[in-house]
Amino acid sequence: MTDNEIIEKYHELRSCKAVAQLVGCHLETVRRVLQRCGIPRVGWKQTPEYALPKKKYTSVKKANSYRRVSYDAVCEYCGVAFASHDKRKRFCSKKCKDAARYIEPKLGEKICPTCGHSFAPKVHNQIFCSQLCTPKRCEHTWDEYTQIRRTNAEQNAVNREKKKLQFKVLHTTQRECKICGALFDIIDTASNVTCSVECSKALKRYHADKRIPDEQRRDEISLNRLYKRDGGICYLCGGRCDWNDWRVAASGNKYPGDKYPTIDHVVPVSRGGLDAWENVRLACWKCNIEKGAAFDDEHVLEPAARPKIESGAKRTLQFSTDGELIRVWESTSQIRKELGFNDKRIQNVCRGEGKTAFGYIWKYAI
C-alpha cells in the first residue's frame, strides 16, 4: 500500500493503530510515513469497532470516556488553526496564552486623570496609572502620607479596643461553676461552665468516671458544692468532716483519713440509685466505707434540693459628688444593664479602692 493510501486512511480514522490493523502493516511503519510526509498526529476523531478498548465496560458512558475526540479550533492570539481534545481551549500554546494575558492585555489604553499619561490597565476597573496618582496619595508628600497612615492605624486600634470593651460591658454575665459553685464573669455567648482550669479538669474526670452508668447520671455532682450544702457535717455520724485529714503511707503515698469528706449515695448506684442531688449526702470516709452498698430506712432523709450558692448581689447606693442620694440599685449588675457602666469599677469604689467612678460616688447599703 502506498503512502498516499496510508495518509488517506489516517485522515479518515485519526489513529495509527487502526490504520495498521486495517492495512496489515506494523504500527511503526504508519508513524514513519506520517513523519516523512509532515502530517501531525492527533487523537481519534471516530473510533471503529476494531479500535475499541479490549476491556469490557459495564456502561456505554464509561466506555465513551476512553474515546478521545479532536476538535478544530483557531488560536485567539496568533490566529493559527490547531486541533485539540478540549473544545474549550482558546490558545494553541502556553506562549500565546501568556502573551494574551500578561504581555498584551486586550483592555485598550486609558488616560490617568491625575498625571494625564496613557497606560495599559491590568484590570478592567483600573482608573489611575499607579498608587502615587490616587487622590489620597498625590495631595501629600511622602512624610505627610506616612504620618497620616500611622495616625489612622492608631485611631483604628483605639476604636477596636473601645468596641471590645463595649461588647464586654454589654454581654458579660455571671455563671455558677458546676464544680466549685463560685460565680465567675463570662461572655454570654461563650460555652464555659467552669471558672478555672482546675475545675475544668475535675469536670472531665467526673464525666470519664465509668463507675456510674450514663443512664443514671442526672446532675453534675461535685464534692465542694455538696460540702457547702450540707455544712460540712456527716449525715451518718453527725461529725464534722475535715479537708486536711490525710494519712501518709510508708511508701510516701497519701490517702484520705477517717474524717475526709466524701460523696455518698443514699440509694446506692449498684441498686439503681440516681446520681442526683436529692440522692447524695456528705459523709466522712470512715462512715462511707462502713456503709458500703447497704441501704436502710434510717439512712433515708428528706429529699435535698440542689445547693443554692449566694449570688453575692448587694444593694448599691448612687450619690452625686456633693453627697446627694440619687438612686438605690439592687445590684451592680442592674447598673451595668441599665446604664452600661463597668460593674467592676463600681465594686472597687464600694470596697474603698477608689473615690468615684463614672462621675458618681458608690456605696454598699448596710
Secondary structure, 3 states (H helix, E strand, C coil): CCHHHHHHHHHHHCCHHHHHHHHCCCHHHHHHHHHHHCCCCCCCCCCCHHHCCCCCCCCHHHHHCCCCCCEEEECCCCCCEEEECCCCCCCCCHHHHHHHHHHCCCCCCEECCCCCCEECCCCCCCCCCCHHHCHHHHCCCHHHHHHHHHHHHHHHHHHHHHHHHHHHHHHEEEEECCCCCCEEEEECCCCCCCCCHHHHHHHHHHHHCCCCCHHHECCCCCHHHHHHHHCCECCCCCCECCCCCEEECCCCCEEECCCCEEEEECCCHHHCCCECHHHEEEEEHHHHHHHCCCCCHHHCCCCCCCCCCCCCCCCEEEECCCCCEEEEECCHHHHHHHHCCCHHHHHHHHCCCCCCECCEEEEECC
